Amino acid sequence: MQFKLKYILNSIHLQNIFMIFLLLISVAASSQDLKDYTNFIFLNKLNKDSAYVESKKQIVAEFSHAKPGSWGDNAPGVVTRFNTQNKFIAFTFDACGGKNGNNYDKELIDFLHNEKVRATLFITGKWIDSNSNAFLKLSSDTLFEIENHGLNHKPCSTNGKSIYGIHGTSNIGEAYDEIEANALKIKAITKISPHFYRSATAYIDEVCVEMSEKTGIKVVGYQVLSGDAVPFTPASVIEENVMKKIKPGVIIIMHFNHPEWNTFEAMKNLIPKLRQMGYSFVRLNDTAISLK
C-alpha cells in the first residue's frame, strides 16, 4: 500500500497530537459498560480536548473554501479494488446503525467465522453504541478487520448533499467529526487504529476524500455491488451480482446489520463456489494487498 509522502507526514503529525488524548481516555473496554464511548459523550470529550479542537480548526481552515467536486460512490481518490497476481478478493460488510439499522446478523458472522472467511467490517459509531457486546467480540476475532463507517452514518459531504433520503454532513467541520471522531472511538475501544473509511451509502465528495487522506485514512468504496442492501433481494440475485463481476482484486460490498435480508443465504452459496474456482478471501489491511 502506498501513500503520498505528504499524507504520511500529516498522519504522523496528527497521531502525535492525539496520543496524549487517547492515553487519557483509553481504559480497558469491558462488555459490561461502554457508555463512556457512546457518540454523544465521546464527541463531547473530543470537543473539549485542545489537540482535537486545534486539528479540526486546521482542517477547516485548509478545506473550507475548496470546491466539493465530484459527488458519488466512485469519486476520484476512492479505492475500489486492489492489485494482486493471485486469486484474492475482499468481502467487506457494513454495519450502518441508526433507525432500522442497528440489528446484527449473527448467523452471517458465525458462518464467516466457522468457514474461516477473512473479511473487513466497516462499522459506525451508532452501531457500536447499540451493539457494544457484539462489537467487542468482533474486534477480538482475528479473522475480521474493523474499519470506519463514520460516527453517525452520514454521507460525507462538504455542503450538505443528500442521497437515498439520508442527509449528508453539512460542512468540513462536521465531515471531520464523522470520519476522525469515529476513527478515534474505534481506536479508544479496540486499541487498533482504523486504516480505511467508507462513507455512509459510499457517497462522498472529492474534498472529503482529500481531507480523509490528510488524516491518514484511505477512502474505500467497492467494485462489486452485491445488491443485498435492497430489502428482500433474493439470495440468488445477490449471488449472481457477485459472480458476474468476480475477478482477482475486487472489493465486494455487503452488510451485516440486517439479518432479515438474504446476505447469509447468498454467502452460503458463494463461498464454496468461489473456493472451487480457486479464490481466497483477504482483509483490506492484509500485507499482500496494494490498493488502487
C-alpha positions as CSV (number, residue, x, y, z in Angstrom):
1,M,0.0,0.0,0.0
2,Q,1.4,3.3,-1.0
3,F,0.5,6.8,0.3
4,K,1.9,10.0,-0.9
5,L,4.7,11.3,1.3
6,K,2.7,14.4,2.4
7,Y,-0.1,12.2,3.7
8,I,2.2,10.0,5.7
9,L,3.8,13.1,7.3
10,N,0.4,14.6,8.1
11,S,-0.8,11.3,9.5
12,I,2.3,11.0,11.8
13,H,1.7,14.6,13.0
14,L,-2.0,14.0,13.8
15,Q,-1.2,10.7,15.5
16,N,1.3,12.5,17.8
17,I,-1.3,15.2,18.6
18,F,-3.9,12.7,19.6
19,M,-1.5,10.4,21.5
20,I,-1.9,12.2,24.9
21,F,-5.6,12.4,24.5
22,L,-6.0,8.7,23.7
23,L,-3.9,7.8,26.7
24,L,-6.1,9.8,29.0
25,I,-9.4,8.4,27.7
26,S,-8.4,4.8,26.7
27,V,-9.3,2.4,29.5
28,A,-9.8,-1.3,29.3
29,A,-13.1,-1.8,27.5
30,S,-15.4,-4.3,29.1
31,S,-18.6,-5.9,27.7
32,Q,-20.5,-4.6,30.8
33,D,-20.1,-0.9,30.1
34,L,-19.1,1.2,27.1
35,K,-21.2,4.2,28.0
36,D,-18.2,6.5,28.1
37,Y,-17.7,5.7,24.4
38,T,-21.2,6.5,23.2
39,N,-21.2,9.0,20.3
40,F,-22.6,11.9,22.3
41,I,-20.3,11.5,25.3
42,F,-17.2,10.7,23.2
43,L,-17.6,13.6,20.8
44,N,-18.2,16.0,23.8
45,K,-14.9,14.8,25.2
46,L,-13.1,15.4,21.9
47,N,-14.6,18.9,21.5
48,K,-13.1,19.7,24.9
49,D,-9.7,18.4,24.0
50,S,-7.4,21.1,22.8
51,A,-5.4,18.8,20.4
52,Y,-8.6,17.6,18.7
53,V,-10.0,21.1,18.5
54,E,-6.8,22.5,17.1
55,S,-6.5,19.8,14.5
56,K,-10.1,20.3,13.4
57,K,-9.5,24.0,13.2
58,Q,-6.6,23.4,10.9
59,I,-8.6,21.1,8.6
60,V,-11.5,23.6,8.4
61,A,-9.1,26.4,7.5
62,E,-7.4,24.3,4.8
63,F,-10.5,22.9,3.2
64,S,-13.4,25.3,3.9
65,H,-13.1,27.1,0.6
66,A,-12.4,24.1,-1.5
67,K,-15.0,23.2,-4.2
68,P,-16.7,19.8,-3.5
69,G,-16.1,18.5,-7.0
70,S,-17.4,15.1,-7.9
71,W,-20.1,13.6,-5.6
72,G,-20.9,9.9,-5.8
73,D,-19.9,6.4,-4.8
74,N,-16.8,6.4,-7.0
75,A,-15.3,9.9,-6.5
76,P,-11.7,10.5,-7.6
77,G,-9.3,9.0,-5.0
78,V,-11.7,6.4,-3.7
79,V,-10.3,2.9,-3.7
80,T,-12.4,0.3,-5.5
81,R,-10.0,-2.6,-6.0
82,F,-6.5,-3.8,-5.2
83,N,-3.6,-5.1,-7.3
84,T,-2.8,-8.8,-7.0
85,Q,-1.3,-11.5,-9.1
86,N,-3.3,-14.1,-7.1
87,K,-7.0,-15.0,-6.9
88,F,-7.6,-12.8,-3.9
89,I,-10.9,-11.0,-3.3
90,A,-12.1,-8.8,-0.4
91,F,-15.5,-9.2,1.1
92,T,-16.4,-6.0,3.1
93,F,-19.5,-5.8,5.3
94,D,-21.1,-2.6,6.6
95,A,-23.0,-2.0,9.8
96,C,-24.8,1.3,9.4
97,G,-26.6,1.8,12.7
98,G,-29.4,4.2,13.5
99,K,-33.2,3.7,12.9
100,N,-33.8,0.3,11.3
101,G,-30.0,-0.2,11.0
102,N,-29.0,-1.4,14.5
103,N,-29.6,-5.1,14.1
104,Y,-26.9,-7.8,14.0
105,D,-26.7,-10.7,11.5
106,K,-25.1,-13.1,13.9
107,E,-25.9,-16.1,11.7
108,L,-23.8,-14.5,8.9
109,I,-20.9,-13.6,11.2
110,D,-20.9,-17.1,12.7
111,F,-20.8,-18.5,9.2
112,L,-17.8,-16.4,8.2
113,H,-16.1,-17.3,11.4
114,N,-16.7,-21.1,11.1
115,E,-15.7,-21.0,7.4
116,K,-12.6,-19.0,8.3
117,V,-13.5,-16.3,5.8
118,R,-11.3,-13.2,6.3
119,A,-13.4,-10.1,6.0
120,T,-13.3,-6.3,6.6
121,L,-16.1,-4.8,8.7
122,F,-17.0,-1.1,8.3
123,I,-18.8,0.0,11.4
124,T,-20.4,3.2,12.5
125,G,-20.4,4.7,16.0
126,K,-24.1,4.4,16.1
127,W,-24.0,0.7,15.6
128,I,-21.3,0.3,18.2
129,D,-23.5,2.1,20.7
130,S,-26.3,-0.3,20.2
131,N,-24.2,-3.5,20.0
132,S,-21.3,-3.0,22.3
133,N,-21.0,-6.7,23.3
134,A,-21.1,-7.8,19.7
135,F,-18.6,-5.1,18.7
136,L,-16.1,-6.2,21.4
137,K,-16.4,-9.8,20.3
138,L,-15.9,-8.9,16.6
139,S,-12.9,-6.7,17.4
140,S,-11.2,-9.6,19.1
141,D,-11.8,-12.0,16.2
142,T,-8.6,-12.1,14.2
143,L,-10.4,-13.1,11.0
144,F,-12.0,-9.7,10.9
145,E,-10.6,-6.2,10.4
146,I,-12.6,-3.3,12.0
147,E,-12.8,-0.2,9.8
148,N,-14.5,3.2,9.9
149,H,-18.0,3.7,8.5
150,G,-18.5,7.1,10.1
151,L,-19.7,8.3,13.5
152,N,-23.3,8.9,12.7
153,H,-23.7,7.2,9.3
154,K,-23.9,10.4,7.2
155,P,-22.8,10.6,3.6
156,C,-19.6,12.6,3.6
157,S,-20.4,16.0,2.0
158,T,-18.9,19.4,2.4
159,N,-22.1,21.2,1.6
160,G,-25.0,19.0,2.9
161,K,-25.9,16.9,-0.1
162,S,-28.3,14.0,0.4
163,I,-28.6,10.6,-1.1
164,Y,-31.3,7.9,-0.7
165,G,-33.1,10.3,1.7
166,I,-30.0,10.4,4.0
167,H,-28.8,13.9,4.7
168,G,-25.0,14.2,4.4
169,T,-22.6,16.2,6.6
170,S,-23.2,19.9,6.2
171,N,-19.7,21.3,6.2
172,I,-16.0,20.4,6.6
173,G,-16.1,20.5,10.4
174,E,-19.0,18.0,10.5
175,A,-17.3,15.8,7.9
176,Y,-14.1,15.8,10.0
177,D,-16.1,14.7,13.1
178,E,-17.8,12.0,11.0
179,I,-14.5,10.5,10.0
180,E,-12.0,11.3,12.6
181,A,-14.1,11.0,15.8
182,N,-15.2,7.5,14.8
183,A,-11.7,6.5,14.0
184,L,-10.6,7.7,17.5
185,K,-13.6,6.0,19.1
186,I,-12.7,2.6,17.4
187,K,-9.0,3.2,18.5
188,A,-10.0,4.0,22.1
189,I,-12.1,0.8,22.4
190,T,-10.0,-1.7,20.4
191,K,-6.5,-0.1,20.7
192,I,-6.2,-0.5,17.0
193,S,-6.4,2.5,14.6
194,P,-8.7,2.1,11.5
195,H,-6.8,2.5,8.2
196,F,-9.8,2.9,5.9
197,Y,-13.1,4.8,5.8
198,R,-16.3,4.1,3.8
199,S,-18.8,6.9,3.8
200,A,-22.4,6.1,4.6
201,T,-24.1,4.9,1.3
202,A,-20.5,5.1,-0.1
203,Y,-21.3,8.6,-1.4
204,I,-18.6,11.2,-0.8
205,D,-17.3,14.3,-2.5
206,E,-13.7,14.9,-3.6
207,V,-12.9,17.3,-0.8
208,C,-13.9,14.8,1.8
209,V,-11.7,12.2,0.1
210,E,-8.7,14.5,0.3
211,M,-9.5,15.6,3.8
212,S,-9.7,12.0,5.0
213,E,-6.4,11.1,3.4
214,K,-4.9,14.2,5.2
215,T,-5.7,12.4,8.4
216,G,-4.1,9.2,7.2
217,I,-7.3,7.3,6.4
218,K,-7.8,6.0,2.9
219,V,-11.4,6.1,1.5
220,V,-12.7,2.7,0.3
221,G,-15.7,2.1,-2.0
222,Y,-16.3,-1.1,-3.9
223,Q,-16.1,-2.6,-7.4
224,V,-18.8,-5.2,-6.9
225,L,-22.2,-4.1,-5.6
226,S,-23.9,-7.2,-4.2
227,G,-27.3,-5.6,-4.0
228,D,-28.0,-7.0,-0.6
229,A,-29.0,-3.5,0.7
230,V,-32.2,-3.6,-1.3
231,P,-34.6,-5.1,1.2
232,F,-35.5,-8.7,0.5
233,T,-33.4,-9.1,-2.7
234,P,-33.4,-12.9,-3.3
235,A,-30.2,-14.7,-2.4
236,S,-29.9,-15.9,-6.0
237,V,-29.8,-12.3,-7.3
238,I,-27.2,-11.3,-4.7
239,E,-25.2,-14.3,-5.7
240,E,-25.5,-13.5,-9.4
241,N,-24.5,-9.9,-8.8
242,V,-21.2,-11.1,-7.2
243,M,-20.4,-13.9,-9.6
244,K,-20.8,-12.0,-12.8
245,K,-18.2,-9.4,-11.8
246,I,-15.8,-11.6,-9.8
247,K,-12.1,-11.3,-10.7
248,P,-8.9,-11.0,-8.7
249,G,-8.6,-7.9,-6.6
250,V,-12.3,-6.9,-6.4
251,I,-13.7,-5.3,-3.3
252,I,-17.3,-6.5,-2.7
253,I,-19.8,-4.5,-0.6
254,M,-22.3,-6.3,1.6
255,H,-24.0,-5.7,5.0
256,F,-24.2,-7.5,8.4
257,N,-26.7,-5.3,10.2
258,H,-29.9,-6.7,8.6
259,P,-30.5,-10.4,9.5
260,E,-33.9,-10.2,7.7
261,W,-32.1,-9.7,4.4
262,N,-30.6,-12.5,2.4
263,T,-26.9,-11.9,2.8
264,F,-26.2,-15.0,4.8
265,E,-28.2,-17.2,2.4
266,A,-26.2,-15.8,-0.6
267,M,-22.9,-16.3,1.2
268,K,-23.6,-19.9,2.0
269,N,-23.6,-20.5,-1.8
270,L,-20.9,-18.0,-2.8
271,I,-18.1,-19.2,-0.5
272,P,-17.9,-22.8,-1.7
273,K,-18.4,-21.7,-5.3
274,L,-15.6,-19.2,-5.1
275,R,-13.3,-21.6,-3.3
276,Q,-13.9,-24.2,-6.0
277,M,-12.8,-21.5,-8.5
278,G,-9.6,-21.1,-6.6
279,Y,-10.4,-17.8,-4.8
280,S,-9.1,-16.9,-1.3
281,F,-10.5,-14.1,0.9
282,V,-8.4,-11.3,2.3
283,R,-8.9,-8.3,4.6
284,L,-8.1,-4.9,3.2
285,N,-5.2,-4.5,5.6
286,D,-3.5,-7.7,4.7
287,T,0.0,-7.1,3.7
288,A,-0.4,-8.7,0.3
289,I,-2.7,-6.0,-0.9
290,S,-1.8,-3.0,-2.9
291,L,-4.9,-0.7,-3.1
292,K,-5.7,1.4,-6.1
